[in-house]
């Protein structure tokens, strides 16, 4: 008999996982306490932007395999329950807030049938799975728990779910592994590497991966600082070291640093957990990684002030980009939006454009001036800041833009624009880590 799945928590991770599992032929029910979100999903509509997921969700809702509910009891007949809730940074420290994870397991426990498997996908501090397994042993001894970390990239979530570069499962027995192999059989059959681990290792894989990526990003941004001080070019440096197969070229794009809902809070939670374990010295380097990342944002503001004035009250600035990366509407811990907010606080008139992130940004920072059109955003500005590398910004005509601005001054915070093309159109261009 085919397995029935439930997905608890229907935000970015959960909605993606539910739709993708349905597309593999499983009957899936998504559970979320937000009634408005559930209503949207049941209409086949996404409460966020993710390329390709909107059409997949709409298609799967017509099959009868996929549904969403606010009632945990509606998932009582499911065989496998995926925990996909958020683990935000605590309001009073660096540690992860496990409120939603704990409450989800508590809520589903009374409805677990004999042999049910609860599978954590949320990013959690190491040791959480063991704690939850002990909790289930008391409240639902007929069930088991495993951990299956997610590795989704925003903008590529569907691809990363259905064609991942690896599947990692943390289990304590062969039965749990066999169930997960049944769930993921279509993906395993594609040749996807399968890694069985214990529970702590499975939890550590995600935060270790994010910490490594954050380290590469902050490393090249540190090199950008050195290049500017020494008169070098960080893009050439990155290209040269990227040819070394031990290093690789991925994540060596110097700019304003990383953001979003994962990397910043995950490395901070990792540091906090290491301290709890008495191993804080092992991750002390992550404090500097975090500091370099935040300093990259400040460097843009320093360039603006150095060129315009310490007093920014008489200047108008266009910020191109509000999301933390392109092909997303996620503005959580966005370097671009953070820079816009800081410049606004310093007295500048800041106008923000983003193809998908205006409404999420407005909800967080309603005092900024948002424009639906790039051409409207750059009108009469003293400087343009290119801070999120959307394709449409790379395709802008610098000659046409030049007729609208007050001053032809561009700061490329992502090192993605064609500097020579803009310079030929009469622009002064400052790219981070490049002094020529």
C-alpha positions in Angstrom: 0.0 0.0 0.0 1.3 3.4 -0.9 2.5 5.7 1.9 0.6 8.7 2.9 2.5 11.8 3.9 1.9 14.8 6.0 3.9 18.1 6.0 3.7 20.1 9.2 4.5 23.8 8.5 3.6 25.1 5.1 5.9 28.0 4.7 8.6 28.1 2.1 10.1 24.7 2.9 6.8 22.9 3.7 4.8 24.1 0.8 7.7 23.2 -1.6 8.1 19.7 0.0 4.3 19.0 -0.1 3.9 20.0 -3.7 7.0 18.1 -4.8 6.0 14.9 -2.8 2.6 15.1 -4.4 4.2 15.3 -7.8 6.0 12.0 -7.1 2.5 10.4 -6.7 2.0 10.4 -2.9 -1.1 11.5 -1.1 0.0 14.5 0.9 -1.7 16.7 3.5 -0.1 19.9 4.6 -0.8 21.2 8.1 -0.4 24.8 9.2 -1.9 26.9 12.0 -2.3 29.9 9.7 -5.8 29.7 8.3 -5.2 32.3 5.7 -2.2 30.5 4.4 -4.0 27.2 4.3 -6.9 28.8 2.3 -4.5 30.3 -0.2 -2.7 26.9 -0.7 -6.0 25.1 -1.1 -6.8 27.5 -3.9 -3.5 26.6 -5.5 -1.9 30.0 -4.7 1.4 30.6 -3.0 1.9 33.1 -0.2 5.4 33.8 -1.4 7.4 33.9 -4.7 9.4 30.9 -5.9 10.0 30.3 -9.6 8.2 27.2 -10.9 6.5 26.3 -7.6 3.3 28.3 -8.3 2.6 26.2 -11.4 3.5 22.9 -9.7 1.2 23.7 -6.8 -1.7 24.6 -9.0 -1.2 21.5 -11.1 -1.0 19.2 -8.0 -4.1 20.7 -6.5 -6.1 19.4 -9.5 -5.0 15.8 -8.9 -6.8 15.2 -5.6 -3.5 14.0 -4.0 -2.7 17.3 -2.3 -4.6 19.2 0.4 -4.0 21.5 3.3 -5.6 21.9 6.7 -5.3 23.6 10.0 -6.3 20.5 11.9 -3.5 18.1 13.0 -6.1 15.4 13.4 -6.6 15.4 9.6 -3.1 13.9 9.3 -3.9 11.0 11.6 -3.8 8.4 8.9 -0.4 9.5 7.4 2.5 7.2 7.6 5.3 9.8 7.5 5.1 13.3 9.0 7.7 15.8 7.8 8.4 18.7 10.3 9.1 21.8 8.2 8.5 24.7 10.5 10.8 27.7 11.0 13.6 28.0 13.6 14.2 31.7 13.7 17.0 33.3 15.8 15.9 33.9 19.4 14.9 37.5 20.2 17.2 37.5 23.2 20.4 35.9 21.8 22.1 34.0 19.0 20.4 30.6 19.6 17.7 29.1 17.5 14.1 29.4 18.7 12.7 25.9 18.8 9.2 26.9 19.8 7.6 25.8 16.5 9.5 22.6 16.3 8.6 21.5 19.8 5.0 22.6 19.5 4.6 20.8 16.1 5.8 17.5 17.6 3.6 18.0 20.6 0.5 18.7 18.5 1.0 15.7 16.1 1.9 13.2 18.8 -1.7 12.3 19.9 -2.6 11.6 16.2 0.3 9.3 15.4 -0.8 5.8 14.4 1.3 2.7 15.1 4.5 2.6 13.1 4.3 6.3 12.1 7.6 8.0 11.3 8.2 11.7 12.2 10.9 13.2 10.1 12.5 16.5 10.9 13.6 18.7 8.0 13.9 22.0 9.9 17.4 23.3 10.6 18.0 22.7 14.4 20.8 22.7 16.9 22.6 19.4 17.2 20.9 17.4 20.0 17.4 18.5 19.1 16.5 15.2 17.4 17.4 13.1 20.4 15.4 15.4 22.7 12.4 15.1 20.4 12.8 11.3 20.1 12.7 11.0 23.9 9.6 13.3 23.9 7.9 10.9 21.5 8.9 7.9 23.5 6.8 9.3 26.3 3.8 10.8 24.4 3.7 8.4 21.3 5.8 5.3 21.9 4.2 3.7 18.9 6.0 6.1 16.6 9.7 6.8 15.6 11.7 9.8 14.7 14.4 10.5 12.0 16.1 13.6 10.6 16.3 14.6 7.0 17.9 18.0 6.5 16.9 20.2 3.6 19.3 22.0 1.3 17.0 24.3 -0.7 18.3 27.3 -2.5 15.7 30.0 -2.9 15.0 30.4 -6.6 15.8 26.7 -7.2 13.6 25.0 -4.6 11.7 22.6 -6.8 14.8 21.5 -8.6 16.6 21.0 -5.2 13.7 18.9 -3.9 13.2 16.7 -6.9 16.8 16.5 -8.1 19.0 17.1 -5.0 22.7 16.6 -5.1 22.4 14.3 -2.1 19.9 12.9 0.4 21.0 12.8 4.0 19.0 10.8 6.6 19.6 10.5 10.3 18.1 7.3 11.7 18.6 5.0 14.6 17.3 1.8 13.0 16.9 0.1 9.6 13.1 0.4 9.5 13.2 4.2 9.5 15.8 4.2 6.7 13.7 1.7 4.7 10.6 4.0 5.0 12.6 7.0 3.8 14.1 5.0 0.9 10.5 4.2 -0.1 9.5 7.9 0.0 12.5 9.0 -2.0 12.8 6.0 -4.4 12.0 8.1 -7.5 14.8 10.5 -6.5 17.3 7.7 -5.5 16.6 6.1 -8.9 18.0 9.2 -10.6 21.4 8.3 -9.0 21.2 10.7 -6.1 23.8 9.9 -3.4 22.2 8.4 -0.3 23.9 9.1 3.0 22.8 7.4 6.2 23.9 9.1 9.4 23.2 9.1 13.1 20.9 11.8 14.4 23.6 14.3 15.5 25.5 14.1 12.3 22.4 14.6 10.2 21.6 17.7 12.2 25.2 19.0 11.8 25.4 18.5 8.0 23.1 21.5 7.3 24.7 24.0 9.6 28.2 22.8 8.6 27.4 23.3 5.0 26.0 26.8 5.6 28.9 27.7 7.7 31.3 26.7 4.9 29.4 28.7 2.3 29.3 31.7 4.6 33.1 31.3 5.1 33.8 31.4 1.4 31.6 34.5 0.9 33.2 36.4 3.8 36.7 35.3 2.7 36.3 36.9 -0.8 34.8 40.0 0.8 37.8 40.2 3.1 40.0 39.9 0.0 37.9 42.7 -1.6 38.9 45.0 1.3 42.5 44.1 0.8 42.3 44.7 -3.0 40.8 48.2 -2.5 43.5 49.0 0.0 46.3 47.7 -2.2 45.0 48.7 -5.6 44.1 45.2 -6.8 41.0 43.7 -8.5 39.1 41.1 -6.5 37.3 39.8 -9.5 40.6 38.8 -11.2 41.8 37.4 -7.9 38.7 35.3 -7.5 39.0 34.0 -11.0 42.6 33.0 -10.5 42.1 31.1 -7.2 38.8 29.6 -8.4 40.6 27.5 -11.0 42.3 25.6 -8.2 40.0 22.5 -7.8 40.7 22.5 -4.1 39.0 25.9 -3.9 36.5 26.2 -6.8 34.9 29.3 -8.2 31.4 29.0 -6.6 30.6 31.6 -3.9 33.6 33.7 -4.7 31.6 36.7 -5.9 32.7 39.7 -3.8 30.0 42.1 -2.8 27.7 43.2 0.0 27.6 39.8 1.6 25.1 37.1 2.4 21.6 37.4 4.0 18.3 35.6 4.0 16.5 33.4 6.4 19.2 30.7 6.6 22.9 31.5 6.6 23.0 34.4 9.1 20.8 32.8 11.8 22.2 29.3 11.2 25.8 30.3 11.8 24.8 32.3 14.9 22.8 29.4 16.3 25.7 27.0 15.5 28.0 29.3 17.6 25.5 29.4 20.4 25.1 25.6 20.4 28.9 25.0 20.4 29.2 27.2 23.5 26.5 25.1 25.2 28.5 22.0 24.3 31.7 23.5 25.7 33.2 23.6 22.2 32.9 27.3 21.5 36.6 27.7 20.5 36.0 25.3 17.6 33.6 27.9 16.0 35.2 31.1 17.1 36.1 31.9 13.5 32.4 32.2 12.7 32.3 35.4 14.8 34.7 37.0 12.4 32.8 35.6 9.4 29.7 37.3 10.7 31.6 40.5 11.3 33.1 40.6 7.8 29.7 40.0 6.4 28.1 42.9 8.2 31.2 45.1 7.4 30.6 44.5 3.7 27.3 46.4 4.0 28.9 49.3 5.9 31.6 49.6 3.2 28.9 50.6 0.7 27.6 53.3 3.0 31.2 54.5 3.5 31.7 54.8 -0.3 28.5 56.8 -0.5 29.6 59.2 2.2 33.1 59.5 0.8 31.8 60.6 -2.6 28.8 62.7 -1.6 29.1 64.0 1.9 29.0 62.9 5.5 25.7 64.7 5.7 23.4 62.9 3.3 20.3 64.9 4.0 20.4 66.8 0.7 20.9 63.7 -1.4 18.6 61.3 -3.2 19.7 57.6 -3.6 18.2 54.8 -5.7 18.6 51.3 -4.3 18.1 48.6 -6.9 17.2 45.5 -5.0 15.4 44.8 -1.7 15.6 40.9 -1.6 18.7 39.1 -0.3 19.1 37.4 -3.7 17.4 37.4 -7.1 14.5 35.1 -8.0 13.0 35.4 -4.6 10.8 37.8 -2.6 12.6 37.0 0.7 13.8 40.2 2.4 14.8 38.6 5.7 18.2 39.9 6.8 18.7 41.3 3.3 22.0 43.3 2.9 20.4 45.4 0.2 17.4 46.4 2.4 19.6 46.9 5.4 21.8 49.4 3.5 18.7 51.2 2.3 17.3 51.5 5.8 20.7 52.8 7.2 21.0 55.4 4.5 17.4 56.5 5.1 18.1 56.7 8.9 21.1 58.9 8.0 18.8 61.4 6.3 19.1 60.6 2.7 16.0 60.3 0.5 16.1 56.6 -0.5 14.0 55.2 -3.3 13.9 51.4 -3.5 13.0 49.2 -6.5 12.8 45.4 -6.6 11.0 43.1 -9.1 9.4 40.9 -6.5 10.3 42.2 -3.0 8.5 45.5 -2.7 5.5 44.3 -0.7 7.5 42.1 1.7 10.0 45.0 2.2 7.2 47.5 2.7 5.7 45.3 5.5 9.0 45.4 7.3 10.1 48.9 6.6 7.0 51.0 5.6 8.9 54.3 5.9 11.0 53.7 2.7 10.0 55.1 -0.6 9.2 52.1 -2.9 8.7 52.4 -6.7 7.2 49.8 -9.1 9.3 51.1 -12.0 13.1 51.2 -12.2 12.9 54.4 -14.4 10.8 56.0 -11.7 13.2 55.0 -9.0 16.3 56.5 -10.6 14.7 59.8 -11.5 16.8 62.8 -10.3 19.0 60.6 -8.0 22.6 61.5 -7.0 23.8 57.9 -7.0 22.4 54.4 -7.9 23.3 51.5 -5.7 23.1 48.1 -7.4 22.5 45.7 -4.5 20.6 42.7 -5.7 21.7 41.0 -8.9 18.4 40.7 -10.7 18.7 40.0 -14.4 16.7 43.1 -15.4 19.3 45.3 -13.7 22.1 43.8 -15.8 20.0 44.6 -18.9 19.5 48.3 -18.1 20.6 50.8 -20.8 23.1 53.1 -19.1 22.5 55.8 -21.8 18.7 55.8 -21.2 19.2 55.8 -17.4 21.7 58.6 -17.7 19.1 60.9 -19.1 17.0 60.5 -15.9 19.5 60.9 -13.0 20.9 64.0 -11.5 24.4 62.5 -11.3 25.9 59.6 -13.3 27.4 57.8 -10.3 26.9 54.0 -9.8 28.0 51.7 -7.0 27.9 48.1 -8.0 27.6 46.2 -4.8 27.4 42.8 -6.5 30.2 43.1 -9.2 27.7 42.0 -11.8 27.3 45.0 -14.1 29.3 45.6 -17.2 31.5 48.5 -16.0 32.9 49.4 -19.4 29.5 49.7 -20.9 28.4 52.1 -18.1 31.6 54.0 -18.3 31.3 54.5 -22.0 27.9 56.0 -21.3 29.6 58.6 -19.1 29.1 57.0 -15.7 31.5 56.9 -12.8 31.4 53.3 -11.5 32.6 52.1 -8.1 32.7 48.3 -7.8 33.6 46.8 -4.4 37.1 45.3 -4.4 38.1 47.0 -7.7 40.1 50.3 -7.7 40.7 51.0 -11.4 
